[in-house]
Amino acid sequence: MAEKDNASERVIIVGAGPVGSVLALALRQRGIPILLIDQLAAPERDCRAASCHPPTIAMLEQLGLLEAGLEQGLVSPVFHYLDRVTSERIGRFALPEMQAPPAHPYVLQWEQYKITETIEARLRDDAGAEIQRETTLVDITQTQDGVIATVERGDGSRDTLAGAYLVGCDGGRSTVRKLAGIAFEGFTWPERFIKIDTRHDFTTLGSHISNRNYFSDPDEWMNLFMARGEDGSGMWRAVSPTLPDQPDEELLSPDAIEARLQKFCPKQGRYEIVTVALYNVHQRIAATFNQGRVLLAGDAAHVNNPIGGMGMNGGIHDAMNLAAKLDSILHDGAAAQPLLDRYTRQRRKAQVDGVQAQSIANKQMLGEKDPEIRAQKLADVRHASQTPELHDAFIRRACMIDSFAAAEATE
Ligand SMILES: Cc1cc2nc3c(=O)[nH]c(=O)nc-3n(C[C@H](O)[C@H](O)[C@H](O)COP(=O)(O)OP(=O)(O)OC[C@H]3O[C@@H](n4cnc5c(N)ncnc54)[C@H](O)[C@@H]3O)c2cc1C
């Protein structure tokens, strides 16, 4: 495919998080020049996402990233639901045991900072990719045949950058979305989530612990996941809810963190804590993902609670879908508006029917307070894990296999 190196034909990507990085690589694979800008001086050591579901793993393979992912990440073929009140395992879901398993029958726990660092290193060796850091988007002008981005450099000076399209991959507080005046519909949960990274090995709790564990508890549910960590020796992530209005000092003091973990898993001696972070949690979707030559992908277009590990995955699915459509428009002369409208229809469907619905259901399942409803939800999970068709359908929803397929099938 012929390379296009004219600045007016390149795609400007705002935000070098996992979604902007994947989009940049996917466009480069299709011979489209890109300019990737980010306000930060270097890739962020962002410890949010760590789970890649099977459709995403297939995309990583398509991008030539799977080998690095397997080397740096952790393969998790099984996930567990547990009752924190009784310590009983309620359900075991095993991807390789599905009647029709996906090509990659596992979740790949590959931390998002490792994904972005791996991609950025590849883009830096690619003449068709330009990366400008300490470059913050502040304004956008759309013209008949392009987009002009106004940016502010690290030294406070301003510059303009031209491109054929501009894609906002600039996260939940997206400047691109705000400048385009696109509504971000949905709601914010009253409680925040706290994430604690520790080196303590929770498999000592027993064989009911896998790499991926969802503990239901009406008072304090817990998500407990293992990742490889920076040095590959293993890092556990414990995510649990806070009470609405609890002040940061009360939640983040070393004693409060210690007490939270000791309550979950009593042990001798203090926990070795690596990082702690508090997150506001939202369920929101942009009214549209395309407005003329300005497009949205990833958290800029949708945000959801992290139970189930779907936000980054959904954003990567956006990026791959959009890269194919921009390729048809820029290389094959396809009409832009209908294709980009279809991008919004497809990826909004994946959000509305899949990610948003599933992540809300996940949270309600783990935190249900009504004893009867809670008992019923746990019984449903147990029944699903023991019934082959329901077991498989549960995994297809939890691992975004259904939401991806439904989006692709949308006209
Ligand atoms: C505790 C937790 C756990 C999670 N776990 C998972 C998981 O396991 N799996 C999963 O799929 N998702 C998970 N998520 C969600 C996931 O982290 C996000 O969906 C993901 O980071 C979104 O990626 P992004 O590239 O769209 O945005 P971001 O990662 O937010 O990146 C946005 C980038 O844009 C840059 N930027 C912003 N504004 C500008 C500007 N004006 N100009 C230039 N640059 C700008 C920022 O510096 C940043 O680099 C989790 C979230 C949390 C809170």
The ligand as an SDF file (V2000), in Angstrom:
LIG
                    3D

 53 58  0  0  0  0  0  0  0  0999 V2000
   -8.9100    0.6590   38.9530 C   0  0  0  0  0  0  0  0  0  0  0  0
   -9.1300    0.5310   37.4720 C   0  0  0  0  0  0  0  0  0  0  0  0
   -8.8820   -0.6810   36.8550 C   0  0  0  0  0  0  0  0  0  0  0  0
   -9.1140   -0.8290   35.4950 C   0  0  0  0  0  0  0  0  0  0  0  0
   -8.8960   -2.0440   34.9280 N   0  0  0  0  0  0  0  0  0  0  0  0
   -9.1990   -2.2320   33.6350 C   0  0  0  0  0  0  0  0  0  0  0  0
   -8.9660   -3.4980   33.0140 C   0  0  0  0  0  0  0  0  0  0  0  0
   -8.4550   -4.4340   33.6280 O   0  0  0  0  0  0  0  0  0  0  0  0
   -9.3020   -3.6440   31.7030 N   0  0  0  0  0  0  0  0  0  0  0  0
   -9.8480   -2.6120   30.9910 C   0  0  0  0  0  0  0  0  0  0  0  0
  -10.1760   -2.8250   29.8260 O   0  0  0  0  0  0  0  0  0  0  0  0
  -10.0180   -1.3900   31.5270 N   0  0  0  0  0  0  0  0  0  0  0  0
   -9.7150   -1.1650   32.8240 C   0  0  0  0  0  0  0  0  0  0  0  0
   -9.8430    0.0760   33.3720 N   0  0  0  0  0  0  0  0  0  0  0  0
  -10.2110    1.2230   32.5040 C   0  0  0  0  0  0  0  0  0  0  0  0
   -8.9830    1.7260   31.7250 C   0  0  0  0  0  0  0  0  0  0  0  0
   -7.9560    2.1020   32.6060 O   0  0  0  0  0  0  0  0  0  0  0  0
   -9.3630    2.8850   30.8200 C   0  0  0  0  0  0  0  0  0  0  0  0
  -10.5230    2.5180   30.0920 O   0  0  0  0  0  0  0  0  0  0  0  0
   -8.2140    3.2220   29.8520 C   0  0  0  0  0  0  0  0  0  0  0  0
   -7.1290    3.7990   30.5250 O   0  0  0  0  0  0  0  0  0  0  0  0
   -8.6980    4.1930   28.7770 C   0  0  0  0  0  0  0  0  0  0  0  0
   -7.6400    4.4310   27.8900 O   0  0  0  0  0  0  0  0  0  0  0  0
   -7.6180    5.7390   26.9780 P   0  0  0  0  0  0  0  0  0  0  0  0
   -6.3970    5.6100   26.1570 O   0  0  0  0  0  0  0  0  0  0  0  0
   -8.9410    5.9210   26.3380 O   0  0  0  0  0  0  0  0  0  0  0  0
   -7.5000    6.9570   28.0130 O   0  0  0  0  0  0  0  0  0  0  0  0
   -6.3590    7.3000   29.0650 P   0  0  0  0  0  0  0  0  0  0  0  0
   -5.6760    6.0710   29.5270 O   0  0  0  0  0  0  0  0  0  0  0  0
   -7.0020    8.1620   30.0940 O   0  0  0  0  0  0  0  0  0  0  0  0
   -5.2980    8.1640   28.2410 O   0  0  0  0  0  0  0  0  0  0  0  0
   -5.5900    9.4810   27.8330 C   0  0  0  0  0  0  0  0  0  0  0  0
   -4.2990   10.1670   27.4080 C   0  0  0  0  0  0  0  0  0  0  0  0
   -4.6410   11.4470   26.8650 O   0  0  0  0  0  0  0  0  0  0  0  0
   -3.7200   12.4270   27.3390 C   0  0  0  0  0  0  0  0  0  0  0  0
   -4.4220   13.7260   27.2690 N   0  0  0  0  0  0  0  0  0  0  0  0
   -5.5230   14.1100   27.9570 C   0  0  0  0  0  0  0  0  0  0  0  0
   -5.8980   15.3510   27.5970 N   0  0  0  0  0  0  0  0  0  0  0  0
   -5.0220   15.7680   26.6500 C   0  0  0  0  0  0  0  0  0  0  0  0
   -4.8890   16.9630   25.8810 C   0  0  0  0  0  0  0  0  0  0  0  0
   -5.7670   17.9930   25.9890 N   0  0  0  0  0  0  0  0  0  0  0  0
   -3.8620   17.0560   25.0190 N   0  0  0  0  0  0  0  0  0  0  0  0
   -2.9620   16.0450   24.8720 C   0  0  0  0  0  0  0  0  0  0  0  0
   -3.0430   14.8970   25.5780 N   0  0  0  0  0  0  0  0  0  0  0  0
   -4.0690   14.7510   26.4430 C   0  0  0  0  0  0  0  0  0  0  0  0
   -3.3800   11.9510   28.7380 C   0  0  0  0  0  0  0  0  0  0  0  0
   -2.1420   12.4760   29.1790 O   0  0  0  0  0  0  0  0  0  0  0  0
   -3.3340   10.4360   28.5570 C   0  0  0  0  0  0  0  0  0  0  0  0
   -2.0480    9.9780   28.2140 O   0  0  0  0  0  0  0  0  0  0  0  0
   -9.6070    0.2670   34.7300 C   0  0  0  0  0  0  0  0  0  0  0  0
   -9.8460    1.4940   35.3450 C   0  0  0  0  0  0  0  0  0  0  0  0
   -9.6080    1.6370   36.7030 C   0  0  0  0  0  0  0  0  0  0  0  0
   -9.8780    2.9550   37.3430 C   0  0  0  0  0  0  0  0  0  0  0  0
  1  2  1  0
  2  3  1  0
  2 52  2  0
  3  4  2  0
  4  5  1  0
  4 50  1  0
  5  6  2  0
  6  7  1  0
  6 13  1  0
  7  8  2  0
  7  9  1  0
  9 10  1  0
 10 11  2  0
 10 12  1  0
 12 13  2  0
 13 14  1  0
 14 15  1  0
 14 50  1  0
 15 16  1  0
 16 17  1  0
 16 18  1  0
 18 19  1  0
 18 20  1  0
 20 21  1  0
 20 22  1  0
 22 23  1  0
 23 24  1  0
 24 25  2  0
 24 26  1  0
 24 27  1  0
 27 28  1  0
 28 29  2  0
 28 30  1  0
 28 31  1  0
 31 32  1  0
 32 33  1  0
 33 34  1  0
 33 48  1  0
 34 35  1  0
 35 36  1  0
 35 46  1  0
 36 37  1  0
 36 45  1  0
 37 38  2  0
 38 39  1  0
 39 40  1  0
 39 45  2  0
 40 41  1  0
 40 42  2  0
 42 43  1  0
 43 44  2  0
 44 45  1  0
 46 47  1  0
 46 48  1  0
 48 49  1  0
 50 51  2  0
 51 52  1  0
 52 53  1  0
M  END
$$$$
